């Protein structure tokens, strides 16, 4: 389940957002970038805004007919928007312009108190049934769980995987965090519906990794 890790500096350089929106990232880079989105609200909001904008502009370009436009700058602009190359160019331009604006808005938004949905997950090895997690679209939510199986480990690692075993995200768990209820903050926008599991592994001082337990749950978006 090992995967390349993309930090925030890499995620905000080399037009990564734009290349992701246009499907130009390699499979390895795309998976690494999507994993980064789970833990970075700034990049997540940029992708969300860029997706909405590109969709709106492409919808304009897909119109077969429209009202006649007057000659001049606006007429040329609207005519140009109906060309595929111009659609991409305008999408990239507006995404680039909006980066700093959205980043400031999101960071300021996290300074305000927020109420998020929360769900407590049961240890799959000790409890029957699978938790159903249903949240509205475009919502941040919390998964809570307790690590009941401990051992002589230096630290712990958590992984969020799909039913097929694909790694969606990974996160460290300190010894202090493992002694209490662990809170994992996620975005519904990048989850994907279906069966998932949180896998907890123990890591010894010499680097040996052992799987300890799994927390299964089914994720659904509320209509």
Buried (B, 14 or more C-beta within 10 A) or exposed (E): EEBEEBEEEBBBEEBBBBBBBBEEBEEEBBBBBBBBBBBBBBBBBBBBBBBEBBEEBBEEBEEEEEEEEEEEEEEEEBEBBBEEEBBBBBBBEBBEEBBEEBBEEBEEEEEEEEEEBEBEBBBBEEEEEBBEBBBEEEBBBEBEBBBEEEEEBEBBBBBBBBEEEEBBBBBEBEEEBBEEEBEBBBBBBBBEEEEBBBBBBBBEEEEEEEEBBBBBBBBEBEE
